Amino acid sequence: MRVVKGGSREQWADFVAETLIARLQVRPALRLCLPTGLTPVPIYDRIATAVAAGRVSLGHAEVFLLDEFGGVDPDDPGRCDQMLRRFLVARVDLPEARFHRFTLAGDIAAECDAYERSIGAGCDLTLLGLGGNGHIGMNEPGAAADSLTRRVDLAPETTAASARYFSHDRLPTWGVTMGIGTIMRSEEVWLLAAGTNKAAIAARTVREPVSDSLPASWLRAHPTTLLIVDDEAGARL
Ligand code: PGA
């Protein structure tokens, strides 16, 4: 895992967005795994601006949503697919058929298996936020290195943190997520962290022994993972 210090929050977002734009320019049919959460929002803003300006296109790209909350209405604005649509998909030229997400409408295990198959050999590039407890996607502490797309229970702190997405108090206690094994098949992984509240977990991710108690640490076994931090999140690195 190589640590990249991206500078101020603005410089960090510029760096990640411009590097992603460069990847898309070289490989227009890029197969991306994208997260929600607050971390990538300024990056998605910059991508949307670049698409509107004609600098880059997602017209040939493919996007796989990283994870989804369970037990939430399909049109709830706090659902991950609704958030990614609002922050990025609705603002760019990605064809609807190449925006892959979870319906959670029927047999969840079958849908997860089909999702895993559609990812196939792996995404070209996976962007991840870093959870305060070291989770990536909804792979909470205890997630195995070879885990695949599946239903998971959320850690109590993840349920509590989800309150920032919902305008009601029926917070999700479970979800579906790409597994650690699914993420590890990605050719490239960018683990993104910004803000002072990520400084401690970013340092632990780099320094603590690789183990299932800190899921992001599994990425240290991945050959091309970058941990991209802003000044605040990188303060202890
Ligand atoms: P955040 O969430 O981007 O809102 O900090 C990251 C996560 O918990 O996965």
Boltz pocket constraint, residues with backbone or C-beta under 6 A from the ligand:
constraints:
  - pocket:
      binder: B
      contacts: [[A, 36], [A, 37], [A, 38], [A, 39], [A, 40], [A, 129], [A, 130], [A, 131], [A, 132], [A, 135], [A, 136], [A, 137]]
      max_distance: 6.0
